[in-house]
Amino acid sequence: MKKNIFAIILISILFSCKDNKETKAVNNTVIVKDTVVETAENEVVVEEEEFKKDFAILLPRTYRTYNDVNEAASLNEKWLELYEENGQYYLGKAKFKIENGYDECVGDSTKSISPENKALIFIENPELKTGKIKSLKIDKNKIWPGEKHSFTFNSQTYTLRGEGKVLSEEKVSTDDDKTEIYKKVENYKLYLTAGSTEKLLLKEASFNDTFVELLFAGDIDGDGKLDFIFGANRDYEEERVILFLSSKAENGNAVKKVSEIAVQFDC
């Protein structure tokens, strides 16, 4: 009888210990959950306005077909092209060929735009005036955080300024067999100042082996002021280009973002 009583007491103690451990575990879980909730509630989320382009742009490259739609199919002779010839830029009627192909990665058809000239971009805006484009020679195409670069166009000074956090630096080889310093950057912002007005052109939280590059600075729309084309790839398997025009600028700003294209070629 005494043995039975001792066994019952022992079992009760064991279950009591187990219940205490489970209670502690549950309490710990609640604490962690509450902490996460509090952190989420304290976060400030800033939503950007959805960008609506004024007109389309295309690049001289290969485009994949998605849901029976291919961007390259929209290109026709009514489009214009910004192209380079002997160090000078021109705006003229688009001259190109469309070549059909197949992409093994996505298992679907492709269309490639092959320009007759050395085209930088194609522009779906026939209102722009064709002819020679006054442009600047770009001697610095990357504005890293903490850097500024100024240039003058038609007696107006323009300054690009970069902000952000540099995580690391390394020497890398370029396509023309040169070496340059590549910086891994997060929370990047690029500003443009013209006169007394500074404008935020673009911002990116991070880059994957890429960075923002100035591809063109010149007067595309013929108003005597600078327009800009930036390459802003966020990933090494993306080609993204953004066009800014001065003639569309509002509220005292020097330029306005009017079009953007981003092409993915991951596998």
Secondary structure, 3 states (H helix, E strand, C coil): CHHHHHHHHHHHHHHHHHHHHHHHHHHHHHHHHHHHHHHHHHCCCCCCCCCCCCCCEECCCEEECECCECHHHHCCCCCEEEEEECCEEEEEECCEEEEEEEECCCCEEEEEEEECCEEEEEECCCCCCCEEECECCCCCCCCCCCCEEEEEECCEEEEEEEEEEEEEEEEEECCCCCEEEEEEEEEEEEEEEECCEEEEEEEEEECECCCCEEEEEECCCCCCCCEEEEECCCECCEEEEEEEECCCCCCCCCCEEEEEEEEECCC
